[in-house]
Amino acid sequence: MIPLILGLVLFFAVHIVPTNPALRRSFTDRFGEGTYKAAFSIVSAIGLVLIVLGYHKLQVMPGKNPVLYDPPLWMRHVTLALMLPAMILLVAAYVPSNIRDKVRHPMLAAVKIWAFSHLLANGDLASLVLFGSFLAYAVFDRISLKRRSEGGRGPLGARTGGLSGDLIAVVVGTALYVVLLGGLHGRLFGAEPIPGWTLLG
């Protein structure tokens, strides 16, 4: 559990900084914009690696991850259904499109859907810690956006898009969804969404 907790602490520690414009400004004034962004990316990456490794380890090691409740099978189907729009919204965060313009914050929407849907299907301690933390952060960050002067529109800023961007988001998001179901999810996290079904060999 320690690598998972450490990864979550590192990841959220750096992501809390942008939610406070004054705090972020103090870092950029002291160290420079480039250094701040580099440090943000490096610490985030380290945190994500620890999260993935820690969660995977807990999923494949019997006795290390107690099950607190056993969700019914139908909830897994709900999770599978919700993850398709979550992947499309994730891609839309980086593609100028009507989807991004309508949702405004597709990355946070994707995280909330991802976290909530996985809480429906997983009752083990590691999952509750992981997905509960991300859901709480996404809700907090969405609320904090209302008081940010720059609007917090994500990596694309105020750029807008059209139908071509929508198509890219849908096609790439769907492809990512299929790849995850086809084996990548199991290799990364130690749990297969559809047991026995793989595209990766």
Backbone hydrogen bonds in HBPLUS format (Angstrom, degrees):
<---DONOR---> <-ACCEPTOR-->    atom                        ^
c    i                          cat <-CA-CA->   ^        H-A-AA   ^      H-
h    n   atom  resd res      DA  || num        DHA   H-A  angle D-A-AA Bond
n    s   type  num  typ     dist DA aas  dist angle  dist       angle   num
A0005-ILE N   A0001-MET O   2.96 MM   4  6.22 167.4  1.98 160.7 164.2     1
A0006-LEU N   A0002-ILE O   2.85 MM   4  5.98 169.1  1.86 160.6 163.9     2
A0007-GLY N   A0003-PRO O   2.88 MM   4  5.97 157.9  1.93 144.9 151.1     3
A0008-LEU N   A0004-LEU O   2.98 MM   4  6.23 157.5  2.03 149.4 155.3     4
A0009-VAL N   A0005-ILE O   2.92 MM   4  6.17 158.8  1.97 152.2 158.1     5
A0010-LEU N   A0006-LEU O   2.98 MM   4  6.22 166.7  1.99 153.9 156.7     6
A0011-PHE N   A0007-GLY O   2.93 MM   4  6.02 168.7  1.94 151.1 154.8     7
A0012-PHE N   A0008-LEU O   2.94 MM   4  5.96 171.3  1.95 150.7 153.6     8
A0013-ALA N   A0009-VAL O   2.90 MM   4  5.78 144.5  2.03 141.0 151.2     9
A0014-VAL N   A0010-LEU O   3.36 MM   4  6.57 162.7  2.39 150.9 151.9    10
A0015-HIS N   A0011-PHE O   3.22 MM   4  6.39 145.7  2.35 137.6 147.6    11
A0016-ILE N   A0012-PHE O   2.88 MM   4  5.88 128.3  2.15 142.4 151.7    12
A0019-THR N   A0016-ILE O   3.09 MM   3  5.40 139.6  2.26 106.5 118.2    13
A0020-ASN N   A0017-VAL O   3.05 MM   3  5.65 164.2  2.07 119.8 124.9    14
A0023-LEU N   A0020-ASN O   2.98 MM   3  5.35 118.3  2.37 110.3 125.2    15
A0024-ARG N   A0020-ASN O   2.96 MM   4  6.24 164.8  1.98 161.8 166.9    16
A0025-ARG N   A0021-PRO O   2.90 MM   4  6.01 159.8  1.94 146.4 152.1    17
A0026-SER N   A0022-ALA O   3.05 MM   4  6.25 146.1  2.17 140.2 148.8    18
A0027-PHE N   A0023-LEU O   3.23 MM   4  6.59 149.0  2.33 146.2 153.3    19
A0027-PHE N   A0024-ARG O   3.13 MM   3  5.28 122.4  2.48  98.2 112.0    20
A0028-THR N   A0024-ARG O   3.01 MM   4  6.36 164.1  2.04 155.6 159.8    21
A0029-ASP N   A0025-ARG O   2.84 MM   4  5.90 155.8  1.90 148.2 154.9    22
A0030-ARG N   A0026-SER O   3.18 MM   4  6.15 145.8  2.30 131.6 140.1    23
A0031-PHE N   A0027-PHE O   2.83 MM   4  5.91 167.1  1.85 156.6 160.2    24
A0032-GLY N   A0028-THR O   2.74 MM   4  4.47 137.1  1.92 117.8 128.5    25
A0036-TYR N   A0032-GLY O   3.02 MM   4  6.17 160.4  2.06 150.6 156.7    26
A0037-LYS N   A0033-GLU O   2.97 MM   4  6.17 165.9  1.99 152.4 155.8    27
A0038-ALA N   A0034-GLY O   2.95 MM   4  6.12 157.5  2.00 148.0 154.6    28
A0039-ALA N   A0035-THR O   2.90 MM   4  6.05 164.7  1.93 151.0 155.1    29
A0040-PHE N   A0036-TYR O   2.85 MM   4  6.02 157.4  1.90 149.8 156.9    30
A0041-SER N   A0037-LYS O   2.96 MM   4  6.13 161.3  1.99 146.7 150.9    31
A0042-ILE N   A0038-ALA O   2.97 MM   4  6.16 163.9  1.99 151.5 156.0    32
A0043-VAL N   A0039-ALA O   2.95 MM   4  6.02 173.4  1.96 153.6 155.8    33
A0044-SER N   A0040-PHE O   2.98 MM   4  5.97 156.2  2.04 143.1 150.6    34
A0045-ALA N   A0041-SER O   2.92 MM   4  6.05 157.8  1.97 145.3 151.3    35
A0046-ILE N   A0042-ILE O   2.95 MM   4  6.22 162.7  1.98 152.5 157.0    36
A0047-GLY N   A0043-VAL O   2.89 MM   4  6.06 161.0  1.93 148.0 153.6    37
A0048-LEU N   A0044-SER O   2.88 MM   4  6.14 157.7  1.93 150.3 156.2    38
A0049-VAL N   A0045-ALA O   2.95 MM   4  6.18 161.7  1.98 152.4 157.0    39
A0050-LEU N   A0046-ILE O   3.02 MM   4  6.25 164.0  2.05 152.5 156.5    40
A0051-ILE N   A0047-GLY O   2.90 MM   4  6.11 151.7  1.98 146.1 154.8    41
A0052-VAL N   A0048-LEU O   2.89 MM   4  6.14 167.7  1.91 155.6 157.7    42
A0053-LEU N   A0049-VAL O   2.90 MM   4  6.05 173.2  1.90 155.5 157.8    43
A0054-GLY N   A0050-LEU O   2.78 MM   4  5.67 158.2  1.83 141.8 149.3    44
A0055-TYR N   A0051-ILE O   2.89 MM   4  5.91 162.9  1.92 147.4 152.4    45
A0056-HIS N   A0052-VAL O   2.92 MM   4  5.95 164.4  1.94 149.3 154.4    46
A0057-LYS N   A0053-LEU O   2.97 MM   4  6.06 161.7  2.01 146.4 151.5    47
A0058-LEU N   A0054-GLY O   3.15 MM   4  6.35 155.6  2.21 142.9 148.9    48
A0059-GLN N   A0055-TYR O   3.04 MM   4  6.28 143.0  2.18 146.2 156.4    49
A0059-GLN N   A0056-HIS O   3.14 MM   3  5.15 124.5  2.46  95.0 109.2    50
A0060-VAL N   A0056-HIS O   3.18 MM   4  6.43 141.5  2.34 149.3 158.4    51
A0064-LYS N   A0061-MET O   3.34 MM   3  5.94 164.9  2.36 135.3 136.9    52
A0125-LEU N   A0066-PRO O   2.92 MM  59  5.81 155.1  1.98 164.1 169.7    53
A0068-LEU N   A0123-GLY O   2.80 MM  55  5.53 149.2  1.89 146.2 147.7    54
A0069-TYR N   A0123-GLY O   3.30 MM  54  4.75 146.0  2.42 118.0 125.5    55
A0075-MET N   A0072-PRO O   3.11 MM   3  5.79 148.3  2.21 116.8 124.7    56
A0076-ARG N   A0073-LEU O   2.98 MM   3  5.54 140.6  2.14 113.0 123.1    57
A0077-HIS N   A0074-TRP O   3.14 MM   3  5.20 125.1  2.46  95.4 108.9    58
A0078-VAL N   A0074-TRP O   3.20 MM   4  6.59 148.3  2.30 143.1 151.6    59
A0079-THR N   A0075-MET O   2.95 MM   4  6.27 154.7  2.02 145.8 152.5    60
A0080-LEU N   A0076-ARG O   2.97 MM   4  6.25 160.7  2.01 147.3 151.7    61
A0081-ALA N   A0077-HIS O   3.03 MM   4  6.25 154.7  2.09 144.3 150.8    62
A0082-LEU N   A0078-VAL O   2.93 MM   4  6.16 157.7  1.98 152.3 158.2    63
A0083-MET N   A0079-THR O   3.04 MM   4  6.15 141.5  2.19 149.4 158.9    64
A0086-ALA N   A0082-LEU O   3.28 MM   4  6.47 151.4  2.37 143.1 151.4    65
A0087-MET N   A0083-MET O   3.01 MM   4  6.15 152.2  2.08 144.2 149.1    66
A0088-ILE N   A0084-LEU O   3.14 MM   4  6.42 157.7  2.19 151.6 157.9    67
A0089-LEU N   A0085-PRO O   2.91 MM   4  6.05 160.5  1.95 149.0 153.8    68
A0090-LEU N   A0086-ALA O   2.96 MM   4  6.14 147.5  2.06 140.4 149.7    69
A0091-VAL N   A0087-MET O   3.13 MM   4  6.39 159.2  2.18 147.2 150.7    70
A0092-ALA N   A0088-ILE O   2.92 MM   4  6.11 154.6  1.98 144.8 153.0    71
A0093-ALA N   A0089-LEU O   3.13 MM   4  6.34 129.1  2.41 141.2 151.3    72
A0093-ALA N   A0090-LEU O   3.35 MM   3  5.48 144.0  2.49  97.0 106.5    73
A0094-TYR N   A0091-VAL O   2.94 MM   3  5.66 160.0  1.98 121.0 126.9    74
A0095-VAL N   A0092-ALA O   3.31 MM   3  4.92 162.1  2.34  96.5 101.8    75
A0101-ASP N   A0097-SER O   3.10 MM   4  6.37 158.5  2.15 142.7 148.9    76
A0102-LYS N   A0098-ASN O   2.87 MM   4  6.05 159.1  1.92 153.2 157.8    77
A0103-VAL N   A0099-ILE O   2.96 MM   4  6.07 168.7  1.98 154.4 157.9    78
A0104-ARG N   A0100-ARG O   2.75 MM   4  5.44 147.6  1.85 141.5 151.0    79
A0109-ALA N   A0105-HIS O   3.08 MM   4  6.35 158.4  2.12 151.9 158.8    80
A0110-ALA N   A0106-PRO O   2.79 MM   4  5.90 154.7  1.85 145.8 152.2    81
A0111-VAL N   A0107-MET O   2.96 MM   4  6.24 158.5  2.01 148.9 154.6    82
A0112-LYS N   A0108-LEU O   2.95 MM   4  6.13 161.8  1.98 149.0 153.6    83
A0113-ILE N   A0109-ALA O   3.00 MM   4  6.21 163.7  2.02 150.0 154.2    84
A0114-TRP N   A0110-ALA O   2.84 MM   4  5.95 166.2  1.86 152.0 156.7    85
A0115-ALA N   A0111-VAL O   2.84 MM   4  5.93 170.4  1.85 153.2 156.0    86
A0116-PHE N   A0112-LYS O   2.91 MM   4  5.89 166.6  1.93 147.6 152.1    87
A0117-SER N   A0113-ILE O   2.88 MM   4  5.82 164.4  1.90 148.2 153.4    88
A0118-HIS N   A0114-TRP O   3.12 MM   4  6.20 151.3  2.20 142.0 149.4    89
A0119-LEU N   A0115-ALA O   3.03 MM   4  6.28 141.5  2.18 145.3 155.8    90
A0119-LEU N   A0116-PHE O   3.18 MM   3  5.16 125.7  2.49  94.2 108.2    91
A0120-LEU N   A0116-PHE O   3.20 MM   4  6.54 138.0  2.39 142.3 153.0    92
A0122-ASN N   A0118-HIS O   3.06 MM   4  6.01 126.0  2.36 143.1 155.0    93
A0128-LEU N   A0124-ASP O   3.08 MM   4  6.38 159.3  2.13 154.1 160.3    94
A0129-VAL N   A0125-LEU O   2.97 MM   4  6.22 159.0  2.02 155.0 160.5    95
A0130-LEU N   A0126-ALA O   2.90 MM   4  6.06 169.3  1.91 152.0 155.3    96
A0131-PHE N   A0127-SER O   2.86 MM   4  5.75 154.6  1.92 150.8 156.0    97
A0132-GLY N   A0128-LEU O   3.00 MM   4  5.30 139.1  2.18 121.8 134.1    98
A0133-SER N   A0129-VAL O   3.11 MM   4  5.90 149.6  2.21 131.7 139.3    99
A0134-PHE N   A0130-LEU O   3.18 MM   4  6.49 161.6  2.21 149.3 153.8   100
A0135-LEU N   A0131-PHE O   2.94 MM   4  6.04 156.4  2.00 144.7 151.5   101
A0136-ALA N   A0132-GLY O   3.01 MM   4  6.12 162.0  2.05 144.4 149.4   102
A0137-TYR N   A0133-SER O   2.95 MM   4  6.15 158.6  2.00 147.3 153.6   103
A0138-ALA N   A0134-PHE O   2.93 MM   4  6.05 164.4  1.95 147.9 152.1   104
A0139-VAL N   A0135-LEU O   3.08 MM   4  6.28 159.2  2.12 149.9 154.8   105
A0140-PHE N   A0136-ALA O   2.99 MM   4  6.17 162.7  2.02 147.7 152.9   106
A0141-ASP N   A0137-TYR O   2.76 MM   4  5.95 163.3  1.78 158.8 163.3   107
A0142-ARG N   A0138-ALA O   3.00 MM   4  6.09 156.0  2.06 141.8 148.1   108
A0143-ILE N   A0139-VAL O   3.12 MM   4  6.35 155.2  2.18 146.8 153.0   109
A0144-SER N   A0140-PHE O   2.93 MM   4  6.18 154.1  2.00 146.9 154.8   110
A0145-LEU N   A0141-ASP O   3.06 MM   4  6.26 133.4  2.28 142.7 153.5   111
A0146-LYS N   A0143-ILE O   3.26 MM   3  5.89 152.4  2.34 113.4 119.7   112
A0147-ARG N   A0144-SER O   3.12 MM   3  5.74 154.3  2.19 114.9 121.4   113
A0148-ARG N   A0145-LEU O   3.26 MM   3  5.21 162.7  2.29 102.7 107.9   114
A0151-GLY N   A0148-ARG O   3.28 MM   3  5.48 158.4  2.33 104.9 111.3   115
A0157-GLY N   A0154-GLY O   3.13 MM   3  5.62 164.1  2.16 118.3 123.3   116
A0159-ARG N   A0156-LEU O   3.27 MM   3  5.81 165.6  2.29 136.5 136.7   117
A0166-ASP N   A0162-GLY O   3.17 MM   4  6.55 148.4  2.28 144.2 153.7   118
A0166-ASP N   A0163-LEU O   3.03 MM   3  4.93 115.2  2.46  92.5 108.8   119
A0167-LEU N   A0163-LEU O   2.96 MM   4  6.30 158.0  2.01 156.0 160.8   120
A0168-ILE N   A0164-SER O   3.03 MM   4  6.31 157.7  2.08 147.2 153.1   121
A0169-ALA N   A0165-GLY O   2.95 MM   4  6.15 164.7  1.97 150.2 154.2   122
A0170-VAL N   A0166-ASP O   2.94 MM   4  6.17 160.9  1.97 152.4 157.6   123
A0171-VAL N   A0167-LEU O   2.87 MM   4  5.98 171.1  1.88 154.0 156.9   124
A0172-VAL N   A0168-ILE O   2.89 MM   4  5.83 166.3  1.90 152.9 156.9   125
A0173-GLY N   A0169-ALA O   2.90 MM   4  5.61 149.4  2.00 132.4 142.4   126
A0174-THR N   A0170-VAL O   2.92 MM   4  5.89 154.7  1.98 140.4 147.5   127
A0175-ALA N   A0171-VAL O   2.94 MM   4  6.14 156.9  2.00 146.1 152.9   128
A0176-LEU N   A0172-VAL O   2.91 MM   4  6.12 158.9  1.95 150.5 155.9   129
A0177-TYR N   A0173-GLY O   2.99 MM   4  6.18 152.0  2.07 141.9 149.7   130
A0178-VAL N   A0174-THR O   2.95 MM   4  6.24 156.8  2.01 150.8 156.2   131
A0179-VAL N   A0175-ALA O   2.97 MM   4  6.21 161.6  2.00 151.3 156.2   132
A0180-LEU N   A0176-LEU O   2.99 MM   4  6.17 158.9  2.03 148.4 153.9   133
A0181-LEU N   A0177-TYR O   3.03 MM   4  6.27 163.5  2.06 148.6 153.1   134
A0182-GLY N   A0178-VAL O   2.79 MM   4  5.86 141.3  1.94 142.9 154.9   135
A0184-LEU N   A0179-VAL O   3.30 MM   5  6.13 162.4  2.34 155.6 150.5   136
A0185-HIS N   A0180-LEU O   3.08 MM   5  4.77 161.1  2.12 124.9 126.4   137
A0199-LEU N   A0182-GLY O   2.49 MM  17  4.56 162.4  1.52 131.7 131.3   138
A0187-ARG N   A0183-GLY O   3.10 MM   4  6.36 156.8  2.16 152.3 158.7   139
A0188-LEU N   A0184-LEU O   2.94 MM   4  6.10 155.6  2.00 152.3 158.4   140
A0189-PHE N   A0185-HIS O   2.87 MM   4  5.80 167.4  1.88 153.0 157.3   141
A0190-GLY N   A0186-GLY O   2.82 MM   4  4.66 136.8  2.01 123.4 129.8   142
A0197-TRP N   A0194-ILE O   3.10 MM   3  5.79 163.8  2.13 147.8 148.0   143
